């Protein structure tokens, strides 16, 4: 089924998906989110490569892992048509709503949710072919979340491009938040995926990232009302690993732990925290406004507050690595992991 987006269309698959909390949150009063770069199979046609990457074996193990994990929201990067076909034939299709761009060539992002999507859209970012996929879901507790699965540009030389892409992503998501809050408030924005931060100093951009969610006026302002002041729709960015495990490096790309990296690139020694889960709470009462009217009963001016329901805060609870153990079945002495990346799984209240 095609589902229209803010900029581009994507495919929304909901075959047999049911509404309910993930197994990590059986009470339904929280949210469990996960992200993983699955490592594409695009190079498997090269002689000798497929016996090293063993993509179908890895993809099958990844699907089994996600099935066992049972997270509420899952963002996947580097997905190809091979993985998409395996996903459609897996048990996950009976438990998840799946959204991805219409064209996964050469690879793209996929977003899975146990809850029905209230809206979905695909973003276009400067200098990026693998478009982020976005969806608004409402949890059993009533919290509404805008989730984004993104995979930014790679390489050390791409730092400036990544910064522009991330700022544009936040700006466009907030424009979307402003439109959806006309009918229902969204409580938090979650951006997850391979953000490809190759340089330690790239972390500093997260401090002011919420400022790119500024809007000029509230959608609740009455006709003819003008507000030239700009205010951010979002609270400050929370990098969940940094917030919950500040003393741990959290490398999701680590040749010292993931020996599969050395199989693919024997010269690689860099340790990097490429994969992130970022949380932005939407500011409480941001769309409120007040009207001053005469109260004939008291003979005085009275201020009447009109506002949407105050946002529910989403708080980080815990986070850990995902897919960080080798698979049992390898070939000889060659190590095999689900990917050259480790993923992340986080619990939110």
Helices and strands as residue ranges (DSSP letters): E 2-3, E 10-13, G 23-25, E 31-37, H 50-53, H 55-69, E 73-79, H 81-88, G 91-94, E 97-101, E 108-113, E 117-122, E 133-138, E 144-151, G 156-158, H 159-180, E 188-194, G 200-213, E 214-215, E 231-232, E 238-239, H 240-244, E 253-254, H 260-264, E 271-272, E 275-281, E 289-295, E 300-306, E 316-322, E 343-348
